[in-house]
């Protein structure tokens, strides 16, 4: 999971938005519309990042066939959340250098 998170968050465009989605979903589940409002991002942008996070096993959806599908962190992401925090700290530290 750690290598995957490095790639998703620091090694590709959109890592900041994906990190914010992960942080937000750690608090509670949201649907895409709620996430777009909470993060002040375009709905299509949120859907794009959710798709990437789902394809890589970071996020799971309940009610996938419905407009209001709720998104949750996957079990693997919940277990790897400390890795996520460490990566974000490293990225933040590197950005200040």
N, C-alpha and C positions, 0 to 999 in steps of 0.2 A: 504494500500500500504506500509505503514511504516514497519509493521511486515514482510511482504513478502521481502522487501528490506534487512532487517536485516538478514533474512535467506539466501537470494541469495548472499549477499556480505560478510557477516561476519560469517555465520554459516555453510558454506559448502566450500569444495575445489573449487578452480576456481574463488573465489570471486573477486580477484584482476583483473583477465582478464575480468570478466563481468563488473566490475566498469569501466575499460578502454573502453570497448565497449560502455557503456552508455554515458560516457563523450564524446567520439568521435562522436556518433550519435546525441548528443545535438548540435554539430556544424553544421552538414549537413548530409543528407542521404548518405549511402554507400552501395555497394553490398558486398558480402562476400569476394570476391577477393581483392577489394580495402581496406576493413578493415584489412585483413591479411597483406597486404603490409604496411598500415599506422601504424599498431601496432606491426609489425615484429613478427607475430605469424603464426604458421602453419595454412594453410587453413582449415584443418579438425578440428583443435582446435576452430577456429572461428565459423565454422558451428555448432559444438557441443554447444557452449555457446549461439549462436543465437537461436538454437532450445529451449534451456532451458528458455531463456528470452521471446521467443514467447509463449511457453506453459504457462507462468506465467503472460502474459499480459503486459509485460514491453516494448516489441518491436513488431512492426507490419511490414509486408512485402507488397510491391506492386509488382505484377507480380510474385506471388508465384510459378507458374508452370515453370518459366523460370530460366535458369542458372544465368542471370544477375539481379535477383530480388533485388530491392532496399529496404533497411531496415531503418525504422524511429522509433523514440520513440513513444509509444502509447500516446493517450490523457491523460490517467491516469498517466503515467510516467511524462509527461510534467507538469501536475498539481502537482505531488509529487516530482518534482526535488529538491525543497528546503529540503525535508526530506532526499533525497539521499545525498545532500551536508552535512547535519548535521550528518548522519550516517558515512560518510567517514571521517569527522573531528573527531568523537568519536573513530573510529577504529584507526586512525592515533595517537590520543592522548593516547589511551590504549596501543598501540604498543611501545610507548616511555617509559612507566612506568616500 
